[in-house]
């Protein structure tokens, strides 16, 4: 894990929240300054990551940024292409992004997540050299992992409403669920969640017939050709 701490310029960094063999590793461009200062991923005001994650069925209870270290309990992790925090992702330089992608690919080979989910198109656009990146599942692997590109949940990304974010992230959740059955997070639900919550989470964990049929036929249900401007927003 990258230690929590400060860069010499005071911009800060965040630790990777990860363990080997995760279902999904969520990857932002770089941390926002508010997140780095707080020491937790997706801490910024208006960031919709944690709400989207819950509403899409990834977590049985509503987590917040201070719970970020718990995410591997459910089979998911967090990292960023560039560890340096900034006010805006526009401040990330081209050389930083290229080096960050090289470093990230080495990490992915070591951690072996099943899926790397890039939040925003910027990093995958640089990696592939394509200006025609679409949303959803990609045809190329990264460090041996499957790749999905999802909208950036930053509050600065006004191209996507919360409902649209949830729909996009749910496609990934159902894709993972269709292959794995009931997710590992349901195998040992935390004691503090009520019995009433668990049946609701179980129903979310079971893949829908539509999702299974869709992925068996090779369709991609959430592919949009809209550029979000994700380079303008960080975690």
Beta strands, then each sheet from edge to edge (+ up, - down):
strand 1: 24-32
strand 2: 76-86
strand 3: 115-119
strand 4: 136-137
strand 5: 146-150
sheet 1: 2+ 1+ 3+ 5+ 4-
end
